[in-house]
């Protein structure tokens, strides 16, 4: 496993649609392992493959809940319920947070590394992470959806 470089906005790779994984090769397994390590190294709760420069539909999420590390290939949001409104950030957009309206609960279907179908329903932070990461696969960043953006570096400066 290896920590990969996290691509930063405004890199064009972040704005492209990632392609479906058609075969789970050793390269894809290595990608998933590296993405998890990169996410933990950066203290994130989720990461999508385009963020390490790979336009494949692969995400990893770990919100520190009972699910632990979720690895998902070709994730698809099957249903959305309710609404939540809150602060969100992104490892590819350092120093900016924003208030984003998201579904409160989502059910997501995808494949695990063995090619088996997995379906997970999550609420609150987990639902937010799923929606954020699936957006990444479609080239959408939270800053495009946010109703209000905050410069967190500036804020920190003011507090200090
Ligand atoms: Ni992100």
Backbone and ligand atoms as CSV (ligand in chain L), in Angstrom:
chain,resi,resn,atom,element,x,y,z
A,1,UNK,N,N,0.848,-1.195,0.000
A,1,UNK,CA,C,0.000,0.000,0.000
A,1,UNK,C,C,0.881,1.242,0.000
A,2,UNK,N,N,0.320,2.279,-0.524
A,2,UNK,CA,C,1.083,3.529,-0.608
A,2,UNK,C,C,0.144,4.721,-0.547
A,3,UNK,N,N,0.634,5.777,0.091
A,3,UNK,CA,C,-0.116,7.027,0.100
A,3,UNK,C,C,0.099,7.717,-1.239
A,4,UNK,N,N,-1.005,8.047,-1.917
A,4,UNK,CA,C,-0.890,8.741,-3.212
A,4,UNK,C,C,-1.111,10.245,-3.026
A,5,UNK,N,N,-0.687,10.989,-4.026
A,5,UNK,CA,C,-0.860,12.442,-3.997
A,5,UNK,C,C,-2.333,12.755,-4.249
A,6,UNK,N,N,-2.918,13.607,-3.433
A,6,UNK,CA,C,-4.314,14.011,-3.632
A,6,UNK,C,C,-4.357,15.211,-4.575
A,7,UNK,N,N,-5.041,15.009,-5.687
A,7,UNK,CA,C,-5.178,16.037,-6.715
A,7,UNK,C,C,-5.954,17.220,-6.135
A,8,UNK,N,N,-5.493,18.421,-6.445
A,8,UNK,CA,C,-6.139,19.612,-5.907
A,8,UNK,C,C,-6.884,20.381,-6.991
A,9,UNK,N,N,-8.031,20.949,-6.612
A,9,UNK,CA,C,-8.753,21.873,-7.458
A,9,UNK,C,C,-7.803,23.023,-7.825
A,10,UNK,N,N,-7.711,23.536,-9.069
A,10,UNK,CA,C,-8.625,23.306,-10.194
A,10,UNK,C,C,-8.129,22.277,-11.205
A,11,UNK,N,N,-7.592,21.156,-10.793
A,11,UNK,CA,C,-7.150,20.143,-11.752
A,11,UNK,C,C,-8.360,19.640,-12.559
A,12,UNK,N,N,-8.236,19.602,-13.898
A,12,UNK,CA,C,-9.381,19.189,-14.741
A,12,UNK,C,C,-9.879,17.772,-14.451
A,13,UNK,N,N,-9.022,16.914,-13.917
A,13,UNK,CA,C,-9.445,15.527,-13.651
A,13,UNK,C,C,-10.617,15.480,-12.659
A,14,UNK,N,N,-10.705,16.499,-11.808
A,14,UNK,CA,C,-11.773,16.560,-10.806
A,14,UNK,C,C,-13.128,16.918,-11.424
A,15,UNK,N,N,-13.110,17.345,-12.669
A,15,UNK,CA,C,-14.340,17.811,-13.311
A,15,UNK,C,C,-14.816,16.876,-14.423
A,16,UNK,N,N,-14.203,15.690,-14.482
A,16,UNK,CA,C,-14.581,14.734,-15.524
A,16,UNK,C,C,-15.375,13.579,-14.938
A,17,UNK,N,N,-16.162,12.938,-15.793
A,17,UNK,CA,C,-16.923,11.767,-15.346
A,17,UNK,C,C,-16.001,10.544,-15.346
A,18,UNK,N,N,-15.982,9.832,-14.228
A,18,UNK,CA,C,-15.150,8.630,-14.129
A,18,UNK,C,C,-15.856,7.458,-14.810
A,19,UNK,N,N,-15.058,6.522,-15.304
A,19,UNK,CA,C,-15.622,5.387,-16.055
A,19,UNK,C,C,-15.889,4.178,-15.154
A,20,UNK,N,N,-16.916,3.431,-15.510
A,20,UNK,CA,C,-17.249,2.195,-14.803
A,20,UNK,C,C,-16.050,1.242,-14.832
A,21,UNK,N,N,-15.884,0.502,-13.746
A,21,UNK,CA,C,-14.878,-0.553,-13.704
A,21,UNK,C,C,-15.518,-1.792,-14.324
A,22,UNK,N,N,-14.884,-2.328,-15.356
A,22,UNK,CA,C,-15.475,-3.489,-16.040
A,22,UNK,C,C,-14.852,-4.798,-15.574
A,23,UNK,N,N,-13.644,-4.698,-14.992
A,23,UNK,CA,C,-12.974,-5.901,-14.510
A,23,UNK,C,C,-12.143,-5.543,-13.286
A,24,UNK,N,N,-12.278,-6.329,-12.231
A,24,UNK,CA,C,-11.535,-6.028,-11.003
A,24,UNK,C,C,-10.154,-6.692,-11.093
A,25,UNK,N,N,-9.220,-5.931,-11.596
A,25,UNK,CA,C,-7.844,-6.411,-11.818
A,25,UNK,C,C,-7.001,-6.136,-10.571
A,26,UNK,N,N,-5.797,-6.724,-10.495
A,26,UNK,CA,C,-4.893,-6.410,-9.375
A,26,UNK,C,C,-4.618,-4.901,-9.275
A,27,UNK,N,N,-4.639,-4.221,-10.414
A,27,UNK,CA,C,-4.418,-2.769,-10.427
A,27,UNK,C,C,-5.554,-2.045,-9.683
A,28,UNK,N,N,-6.766,-2.526,-9.857
A,28,UNK,CA,C,-7.917,-1.932,-9.156
A,28,UNK,C,C,-7.815,-2.213,-7.652
A,29,UNK,N,N,-7.422,-3.424,-7.299
A,29,UNK,CA,C,-7.258,-3.774,-5.874
A,29,UNK,C,C,-6.195,-2.871,-5.235
A,30,UNK,N,N,-5.106,-2.672,-5.949
A,30,UNK,CA,C,-4.025,-1.798,-5.445
A,30,UNK,C,C,-4.547,-0.367,-5.295
A,31,UNK,N,N,-5.345,0.067,-6.270
A,31,UNK,CA,C,-5.938,1.410,-6.209
A,31,UNK,C,C,-6.790,1.557,-4.946
A,32,UNK,N,N,-7.640,0.562,-4.681
A,32,UNK,CA,C,-8.514,0.620,-3.497
A,32,UNK,C,C,-7.672,0.679,-2.216
A,33,UNK,N,N,-6.661,-0.173,-2.130
A,33,UNK,CA,C,-5.788,-0.185,-0.938
A,33,UNK,C,C,-5.091,1.164,-0.759
A,34,UNK,N,N,-4.589,1.693,-1.841
A,34,UNK,CA,C,-3.880,2.985,-1.770
A,34,UNK,C,C,-4.830,4.119,-1.422
A,35,UNK,N,N,-6.052,4.059,-1.958
A,35,UNK,CA,C,-7.038,5.109,-1.653
A,35,UNK,C,C,-7.377,5.111,-0.165
A,36,UNK,N,N,-7.539,3.925,0.417
A,36,UNK,CA,C,-7.844,3.848,1.854
A,36,UNK,C,C,-6.678,4.428,2.658
A,37,UNK,N,N,-5.473,4.037,2.296
A,37,UNK,CA,C,-4.312,4.539,3.033
A,37,UNK,C,C,-4.183,6.061,2.891
A,38,UNK,N,N,-4.458,6.547,1.692
A,38,UNK,CA,C,-4.363,7.988,1.429
A,38,UNK,C,C,-5.420,8.754,2.231
A,39,UNK,N,N,-6.642,8.190,2.282
A,39,UNK,CA,C,-7.731,8.817,3.041
A,39,UNK,C,C,-7.380,8.883,4.537
A,40,UNK,N,N,-6.893,7.779,5.098
A,40,UNK,CA,C,-6.546,7.774,6.523
A,40,UNK,C,C,-5.377,8.720,6.804
A,41,UNK,N,N,-4.419,8.733,5.915
A,41,UNK,CA,C,-3.252,9.605,6.079
A,41,UNK,C,C,-3.665,11.072,6.130
A,42,UNK,N,N,-4.731,11.403,5.368
A,42,UNK,CA,C,-5.177,12.798,5.282
A,42,UNK,C,C,-6.293,13.098,6.289
A,43,UNK,N,N,-6.638,12.097,7.140
A,43,UNK,CA,C,-7.712,12.278,8.123
A,43,UNK,C,C,-9.055,12.563,7.470
A,44,UNK,N,N,-9.301,11.985,6.320
A,44,UNK,CA,C,-10.573,12.193,5.632
A,44,UNK,C,C,-11.576,11.103,5.981
A,45,UNK,N,N,-12.838,11.328,5.610
A,45,UNK,CA,C,-13.874,10.305,5.821
A,45,UNK,C,C,-14.290,9.660,4.498
A,46,UNK,N,N,-13.706,10.140,3.400
A,46,UNK,CA,C,-14.024,9.538,2.108
A,46,UNK,C,C,-13.052,10.009,1.050
A,47,UNK,N,N,-12.940,9.193,-0.002
A,47,UNK,CA,C,-12.062,9.567,-1.117
A,47,UNK,C,C,-12.582,8.875,-2.374
A,48,UNK,N,N,-12.523,9.580,-3.485
A,48,UNK,CA,C,-12.939,9.014,-4.764
A,48,UNK,C,C,-11.722,8.935,-5.681
A,49,UNK,N,N,-11.703,7.936,-6.565
A,49,UNK,CA,C,-10.524,7.679,-7.397
A,49,UNK,C,C,-10.043,8.901,-8.195
A,50,UNK,N,N,-10.948,9.741,-8.731
A,50,UNK,CA,C,-10.440,10.921,-9.446
A,50,UNK,C,C,-9.538,11.808,-8.579
A,51,UNK,N,N,-9.722,11.736,-7.264
A,51,UNK,CA,C,-8.900,12.553,-6.361
A,51,UNK,C,C,-7.452,12.069,-6.284
A,52,UNK,N,N,-7.215,10.862,-6.768
A,52,UNK,CA,C,-5.824,10.424,-6.902
A,52,UNK,C,C,-5.474,10.315,-8.390
A,53,UNK,N,N,-6.266,10.997,-9.213
A,53,UNK,CA,C,-5.952,11.130,-10.629
A,53,UNK,C,C,-6.404,9.980,-11.508
A,54,UNK,N,N,-7.248,9.090,-10.958
A,54,UNK,CA,C,-7.699,7.915,-11.715
A,54,UNK,C,C,-9.193,8.047,-12.010
A,55,UNK,N,N,-9.536,8.091,-13.304
A,55,UNK,CA,C,-10.945,8.277,-13.677
A,55,UNK,C,C,-11.682,6.948,-13.755
A,56,UNK,N,N,-11.778,6.289,-12.593
A,56,UNK,CA,C,-12.527,5.031,-12.443
A,56,UNK,C,C,-13.540,5.220,-11.333
A,57,UNK,N,N,-14.651,4.472,-11.432
A,57,UNK,CA,C,-15.709,4.623,-10.432
A,57,UNK,C,C,-15.414,3.749,-9.209
A,58,UNK,N,N,-14.574,4.292,-8.348
A,58,UNK,CA,C,-14.184,3.616,-7.102
A,58,UNK,C,C,-14.196,4.650,-5.982
A,59,UNK,N,N,-14.818,4.285,-4.843
A,59,UNK,CA,C,-14.792,5.170,-3.681
A,59,UNK,C,C,-14.422,4.386,-2.418
A,60,UNK,N,N,-13.866,5.085,-1.457
A,60,UNK,CA,C,-13.685,4.529,-0.117
A,60,UNK,C,C,-14.289,5.533,0.870
A,61,UNK,N,N,-14.918,4.994,1.918
A,61,UNK,CA,C,-15.550,5.832,2.932
A,61,UNK,C,C,-15.313,5.183,4.294
A,62,UNK,N,N,-14.967,5.983,5.282
A,62,UNK,CA,C,-14.924,5.489,6.664
A,62,UNK,C,C,-15.276,6.648,7.581
A,63,UNK,N,N,-16.493,6.598,8.114
A,63,UNK,CA,C,-16.963,7.680,8.988
A,63,UNK,C,C,-16.715,7.358,10.454
A,64,UNK,N,N,-15.943,6.326,10.715
A,64,UNK,CA,C,-15.662,5.957,12.102
A,64,UNK,C,C,-16.868,5.333,12.787
A,65,UNK,N,N,-17.786,4.787,11.994
A,65,UNK,CA,C,-18.973,4.148,12.563
A,65,UNK,C,C,-18.832,2.625,12.479
A,66,UNK,N,N,-19.949,1.934,12.714
A,66,UNK,CA,C,-19.905,0.465,12.778
A,66,UNK,C,C,-19.574,-0.192,11.435
A,67,UNK,N,N,-19.724,0.552,10.336
A,67,UNK,CA,C,-19.402,-0.015,9.022
A,67,UNK,C,C,-17.893,-0.153,8.818
A,68,UNK,N,N,-17.113,0.662,9.536
A,68,UNK,CA,C,-15.681,0.657,9.310
A,68,UNK,C,C,-15.365,1.145,7.912
A,69,UNK,N,N,-14.343,0.561,7.293
A,69,UNK,CA,C,-13.956,0.965,5.937
A,69,UNK,C,C,-14.917,0.360,4.914
A,70,UNK,N,N,-15.512,1.232,4.103
A,70,UNK,CA,C,-16.381,0.777,3.015
A,70,UNK,C,C,-15.634,1.024,1.703
A,71,UNK,N,N,-15.447,-0.027,0.951
A,71,UNK,CA,C,-14.834,0.087,-0.380
A,71,UNK,C,C,-15.927,-0.226,-1.388
A,72,UNK,N,N,-16.114,0.647,-2.353
A,72,UNK,CA,C,-17.182,0.384,-3.309
A,72,UNK,C,C,-16.757,0.700,-4.735
A,73,UNK,N,N,-17.015,-0.273,-5.595
A,73,UNK,CA,C,-16.726,-0.146,-7.030
A,73,UNK,C,C,-18.059,0.093,-7.740
A,74,UNK,N,N,-18.070,1.005,-8.692
A,74,UNK,CA,C,-19.287,1.357,-9.447
A,74,UNK,C,C,-20.481,1.679,-8.532
A,75,UNK,N,N,-20.299,2.540,-7.544
A,75,UNK,CA,C,-21.398,2.848,-6.617
A,75,UNK,C,C,-22.531,3.585,-7.327
A,76,UNK,N,N,-23.710,3.291,-6.869
A,76,UNK,CA,C,-24.920,3.861,-7.479
A,76,UNK,C,C,-25.892,4.166,-6.344
A,77,UNK,N,N,-26.390,5.388,-6.297
A,77,UNK,CA,C,-27.363,5.728,-5.254
A,77,UNK,C,C,-28.743,5.252,-5.704
A,78,UNK,N,N,-29.301,4.302,-4.953
A,78,UNK,CA,C,-30.587,3.707,-5.326
A,78,UNK,C,C,-31.750,4.555,-4.844
A,79,UNK,N,N,-31.612,5.128,-3.653
A,79,UNK,CA,C,-32.704,5.964,-3.128
A,79,UNK,C,C,-32.165,7.007,-2.169
A,80,UNK,N,N,-32.896,8.102,-2.079
A,80,UNK,CA,C,-32.557,9.205,-1.180
A,80,UNK,C,C,-33.806,9.546,-0.384
A,81,UNK,N,N,-33.599,9.839,0.910
A,81,UNK,CA,C,-34.731,10.210,1.748
A,81,UNK,C,C,-34.356,11.357,2.672
A,82,UNK,N,N,-35.304,12.229,2.919
A,82,UNK,CA,C,-35.119,13.303,3.891
A,82,UNK,C,C,-34.099,14.325,3.423
A,83,UNK,N,N,-33.719,15.188,4.361
A,83,UNK,CA,C,-32.808,16.270,4.020
A,83,UNK,C,C,-31.944,16.629,5.213
A,84,UNK,N,N,-30.701,16.997,4.934
A,84,UNK,CA,C,-29.817,17.536,5.963
A,84,UNK,C,C,-29.081,18.713,5.343
A,85,UNK,N,N,-28.718,19.649,6.195
A,85,UNK,CA,C,-28.029,20.849,5.734
A,85,UNK,C,C,-26.879,21.098,6.684
A,86,UNK,N,N,-25.667,21.065,6.156
A,86,UNK,CA,C,-24.548,21.242,7.069
A,86,UNK,C,C,-23.237,21.442,6.345
A,87,UNK,N,N,-22.207,21.592,7.145
A,87,UNK,CA,C,-20.878,21.929,6.650
A,87,UNK,C,C,-20.193,20.720,6.010
A,88,UNK,N,N,-19.481,21.012,4.938
A,88,UNK,CA,C,-18.792,19.960,4.199
A,88,UNK,C,C,-17.446,20.481,3.713
A,89,UNK,N,N,-16.478,19.590,3.625
A,89,UNK,CA,C,-15.178,19.954,3.078
A,89,UNK,C,C,-14.713,18.879,2.130
A,90,UNK,N,N,-13.539,19.066,1.546
A,90,UNK,CA,C,-13.040,18.103,0.564
A,90,UNK,C,C,-11.514,18.096,0.599
A,91,UNK,N,N,-10.923,16.910,0.540
A,91,UNK,CA,C,-9.463,16.800,0.574
A,91,UNK,C,C,-8.821,17.417,-0.667
A,92,UNK,N,N,-9.621,17.664,-1.708
A,92,UNK,CA,C,-9.095,18.280,-2.930
A,92,UNK,C,C,-9.278,19.798,-2.954
A,93,UNK,N,N,-9.937,20.329,-1.913
A,93,UNK,CA,C,-10.162,21.780,-1.854
A,93,UNK,C,C,-9.806,22.237,-0.443
A,94,UNK,N,N,-8.529,22.320,-0.190
A,94,UNK,CA,C,-8.059,22.626,1.156
A,94,UNK,C,C,-8.372,24.076,1.497
A,95,UNK,N,N,-8.842,24.290,2.725
A,95,UNK,CA,C,-9.047,25.658,3.206
A,95,UNK,C,C,-10.430,26.216,2.959
A,96,UNK,N,N,-11.311,25.399,2.322
A,96,UNK,CA,C,-12.677,25.887,2.088
A,96,UNK,C,C,-13.691,24.861,2.583
A,97,UNK,N,N,-14.637,25.324,3.364
A,97,UNK,CA,C,-15.786,24.513,3.754
A,97,UNK,C,C,-17.031,25.204,3.222
A,98,UNK,N,N,-18.112,24.456,3.156
A,98,UNK,CA,C,-19.341,25.067,2.680
A,98,UNK,C,C,-20.558,24.348,3.225
A,99,UNK,N,N,-21.673,25.061,3.289
A,99,UNK,CA,C,-22.930,24.464,3.739
A,99,UNK,C,C,-23.648,23.866,2.539
A,100,UNK,N,N,-23.876,22.564,2.619
A,100,UNK,CA,C,-24.470,21.841,1.492
A,100,UNK,C,C,-25.722,21.089,1.945
A,101,UNK,N,N,-26.773,21.197,1.116
A,101,UNK,CA,C,-28.007,20.462,1.365
A,101,UNK,C,C,-27.871,19.074,0.739
A,102,UNK,N,N,-28.098,18.059,1.534
A,102,UNK,CA,C,-27.982,16.667,1.073
A,102,UNK,C,C,-29.169,15.865,1.563
A,103,UNK,N,N,-29.370,14.694,0.967
A,103,UNK,CA,C,-30.368,13.772,1.506
A,103,UNK,C,C,-29.890,13.276,2.865
A,104,UNK,N,N,-30.828,13.048,3.782
A,104,UNK,CA,C,-30.486,12.585,5.131
A,104,UNK,C,C,-30.084,11.117,5.124
A,105,UNK,N,N,-30.735,10.335,4.275
A,105,UNK,CA,C,-30.477,8.896,4.211
A,105,UNK,C,C,-30.357,8.473,2.742
A,106,UNK,N,N,-29.362,7.684,2.450
A,106,UNK,CA,C,-29.253,7.142,1.092
A,106,UNK,C,C,-28.981,5.637,1.153
A,107,UNK,N,N,-29.447,4.960,0.127
A,107,UNK,CA,C,-29.093,3.545,-0.050
A,107,UNK,C,C,-28.225,3.460,-1.298
A,108,UNK,N,N,-27.056,2.860,-1.124
A,108,UNK,CA,C,-26.072,2.800,-2.204
A,108,UNK,C,C,-25.759,1.346,-2.537
A,109,UNK,N,N,-25.685,1.077,-3.834
A,109,UNK,CA,C,-25.355,-0.268,-4.305
A,109,UNK,C,C,-24.047,-0.217,-5.079
A,110,UNK,N,N,-23.214,-1.216,-4.889
A,110,UNK,CA,C,-21.973,-1.289,-5.649
A,110,UNK,C,C,-21.372,-2.668,-5.512
A,111,UNK,N,N,-20.116,-2.786,-5.924
A,111,UNK,CA,C,-19.410,-4.063,-5.806
A,111,UNK,C,C,-18.285,-3.917,-4.800
A,112,UNK,N,N,-18.016,-5.007,-4.066
A,112,UNK,CA,C,-16.819,-5.010,-3.237
A,112,UNK,C,C,-15.647,-5.508,-4.079
A,113,UNK,N,N,-14.478,-5.628,-3.461
A,113,UNK,CA,C,-13.273,-5.996,-4.224
A,113,UNK,C,C,-13.336,-7.408,-4.783
A,114,UNK,N,N,-14.277,-8.216,-4.273
A,114,UNK,CA,C,-14.433,-9.583,-4.781
A,114,UNK,C,C,-15.470,-9.660,-5.901
A,115,UNK,N,N,-16.013,-8.501,-6.255
A,115,UNK,CA,C,-17.008,-8.469,-7.322
A,115,UNK,C,C,-18.404,-8.810,-6.848
A,116,UNK,N,N,-18.580,-8.889,-5.525
A,116,UNK,CA,C,-19.894,-9.199,-4.957
A,116,UNK,C,C,-20.679,-7.914,-4.761
A,117,UNK,N,N,-21.996,-7.997,-5.000
A,117,UNK,CA,C,-22.840,-6.818,-4.833
A,117,UNK,C,C,-23.024,-6.503,-3.349
A,118,UNK,N,N,-22.859,-5.235,-3.010
A,118,UNK,CA,C,-23.126,-4.808,-1.636
A,118,UNK,C,C,-24.115,-3.647,-1.681
A,119,UNK,N,N,-25.015,-3.626,-0.716
A,119,UNK,CA,C,-25.996,-2.546,-0.611
A,119,UNK,C,C,-25.909,-2.005,0.807
A,120,UNK,N,N,-25.673,-0.722,0.949
A,120,UNK,CA,C,-25.530,-0.112,2.271
A,120,UNK,C,C,-26.463,1.088,2.377
A,121,UNK,N,N,-27.192,1.164,3.494
A,121,UNK,CA,C,-28.019,2.335,3.779
A,121,UNK,C,C,-27.349,3.116,4.895
A,122,UNK,N,N,-27.178,4.405,4.679
A,122,UNK,CA,C,-26.534,5.230,5.694
A,122,UNK,C,C,-27.258,6.549,5.857
A,123,UNK,N,N,-27.135,7.111,7.042
A,123,UNK,CA,C,-27.750,8.404,7.341
A,123,UNK,C,C,-26.691,9.386,7.815
A,124,UNK,N,N,-27.105,10.630,7.899
A,124,UNK,CA,C,-26.261,11.711,8.417
A,124,UNK,C,C,-24.890,11.747,7.740
A,125,UNK,N,N,-23.795,11.634,8.527
A,125,UNK,CA,C,-22.458,11.800,7.940
A,125,UNK,C,C,-22.173,10.759,6.849
A,126,UNK,N,N,-22.592,9.519,7.088
A,126,UNK,CA,C,-22.336,8.476,6.090
A,126,UNK,C,C,-23.080,8.778,4.786
A,127,UNK,N,N,-24.323,9.225,4.906
A,127,UNK,CA,C,-25.103,9.592,3.712
A,127,UNK,C,C,-24.447,10.764,2.992
A,128,UNK,N,N,-23.982,11.729,3.758
A,128,UNK,CA,C,-23.314,12.898,3.179
A,128,UNK,C,C,-22.041,12.468,2.447
A,129,UNK,N,N,-21.271,11.579,3.062
A,129,UNK,CA,C,-20.019,11.111,2.448
A,129,UNK,C,C,-20.306,10.357,1.142
A,130,UNK,N,N,-21.305,9.485,1.155
A,130,UNK,CA,C,-21.660,8.749,-0.069
A,130,UNK,C,C,-22.028,9.720,-1.198
A,131,UNK,N,N,-22.859,10.703,-0.879
A,131,UNK,CA,C,-23.310,11.640,-1.910
A,131,UNK,C,C,-22.138,12.471,-2.433
A,132,UNK,N,N,-21.273,12.881,-1.523
A,132,UNK,CA,C,-20.092,13.679,-1.893
A,132,UNK,C,C,-19.166,12.864,-2.809
A,133,UNK,N,N,-18.927,11.601,-2.453
A,133,UNK,CA,C,-17.983,10.775,-3.232
A,133,UNK,C,C,-18.572,10.383,-4.586
A,134,UNK,N,N,-19.859,10.072,-4.630
A,134,UNK,CA,C,-20.481,9.723,-5.916
A,134,UNK,C,C,-20.488,10.963,-6.821
A,135,UNK,N,N,-20.693,12.124,-6.239
A,135,UNK,CA,C,-20.579,13.374,-7.014
A,135,UNK,C,C,-19.197,13.485,-7.668
A,136,UNK,N,N,-18.145,13.145,-6.887
A,136,UNK,CA,C,-16.783,13.195,-7.439
A,136,UNK,C,C,-16.679,12.359,-8.715
A,137,UNK,N,N,-17.348,11.199,-8.712
A,137,UNK,CA,C,-17.270,10.304,-9.879
A,137,UNK,C,C,-17.970,10.917,-11.090
A,138,UNK,N,N,-18.834,11.873,-10.829
A,138,UNK,CA,C,-19.541,12.564,-11.908
A,138,UNK,C,C,-18.933,13.949,-12.187
A,139,UNK,N,N,-17.778,14.208,-11.592
A,139,UNK,CA,C,-17.081,15.464,-11.848
A,139,UNK,C,C,-17.679,16.663,-11.136
A,140,UNK,N,N,-18.441,16.386,-10.080
A,140,UNK,CA,C,-19.106,17.477,-9.354
A,140,UNK,C,C,-18.432,17.680,-7.993
A,141,UNK,N,N,-18.083,18.909,-7.690
A,141,UNK,CA,C,-17.458,19.236,-6.403
A,141,UNK,C,C,-18.478,19.933,-5.498
A,142,UNK,N,N,-18.279,19.800,-4.189
A,142,UNK,CA,C,-19.258,20.356,-3.242
A,142,UNK,C,C,-19.375,21.871,-3.367
A,143,UNK,N,N,-18.308,22.500,-3.841
A,143,UNK,CA,C,-18.336,23.967,-3.964
A,143,UNK,C,C,-19.360,24.426,-5.009
A,144,UNK,N,N,-19.719,23.514,-5.924
A,144,UNK,CA,C,-20.728,23.845,-6.938
A,144,UNK,C,C,-22.139,23.751,-6.359
A,145,UNK,N,N,-22.273,23.042,-5.243
A,145,UNK,CA,C,-23.590,22.806,-4.644
A,145,UNK,C,C,-23.814,23.646,-3.389
A,146,UNK,N,N,-22.721,24.129,-2.810
A,146,UNK,CA,C,-22.801,24.805,-1.514
A,146,UNK,C,C,-23.605,26.105,-1.607
A,147,UNK,N,N,-24.387,26.355,-0.574
A,147,UNK,CA,C,-25.159,27.597,-0.518
A,147,UNK,C,C,-24.324,28.719,0.093
A,148,UNK,N,N,-23.293,28.321,0.822
A,148,UNK,CA,C,-22.412,29.308,1.422
A,148,UNK,C,C,-21.034,28.679,1.576
A,149,UNK,N,N,-19.992,29.409,1.232
A,149,UNK,CA,C,-18.629,28.878,1.363
A,149,UNK,C,C,-17.880,29.655,2.438
A,150,UNK,N,N,-17.011,28.945,3.150
A,150,UNK,CA,C,-16.199,29.584,4.188
A,150,UNK,C,C,-14.734,29.357,3.897
A,151,UNK,N,N,-13.939,30.377,4.052
A,151,UNK,CA,C,-12.492,30.234,3.954
A,151,UNK,C,C,-11.991,29.834,5.338
A,152,UNK,N,N,-11.642,28.551,5.493
A,152,UNK,CA,C,-11.269,28.066,6.830
A,152,UNK,C,C,-9.882,28.546,7.242
A,153,UNK,N,N,-9.022,28.826,6.275
A,153,UNK,CA,C,-7.687,29.322,6.647
A,153,UNK,C,C,-7.811,30.737,7.211
A,154,UNK,N,N,-8.685,31.521,6.566
A,154,UNK,CA,C,-8.899,32.895,7.014
A,154,UNK,C,C,-9.515,32.911,8.421
A,155,UNK,N,N,-10.492,31.998,8.593
A,155,UNK,CA,C,-11.160,31.881,9.884
A,155,UNK,C,C,-10.178,31.568,11.007
A,156,UNK,N,N,-9.298,30.600,10.698
A,156,UNK,CA,C,-8.307,30.192,11.688
A,156,UNK,C,C,-7.422,31.395,12.041
A,157,UNK,N,N,-7.058,32.157,11.014
A,157,UNK,CA,C,-6.220,33.326,11.224
A,157,UNK,C,C,-6.879,34.326,12.148
A,158,UNK,N,N,-8.193,34.489,11.953
A,158,UNK,CA,C,-8.936,35.460,12.762
A,158,UNK,C,C,-9.020,35.010,14.216
A,159,UNK,N,N,-9.168,33.693,14.397
A,159,UNK,CA,C,-9.258,33.162,15.751
A,159,UNK,C,C,-7.931,33.292,16.484
A,160,UNK,N,N,-6.863,33.123,15.727
A,160,UNK,CA,C,-5.539,33.145,16.366
A,160,UNK,C,C,-5.150,34.507,16.770
L,1,NI,NI,NI,-14.162,15.490,-1.852
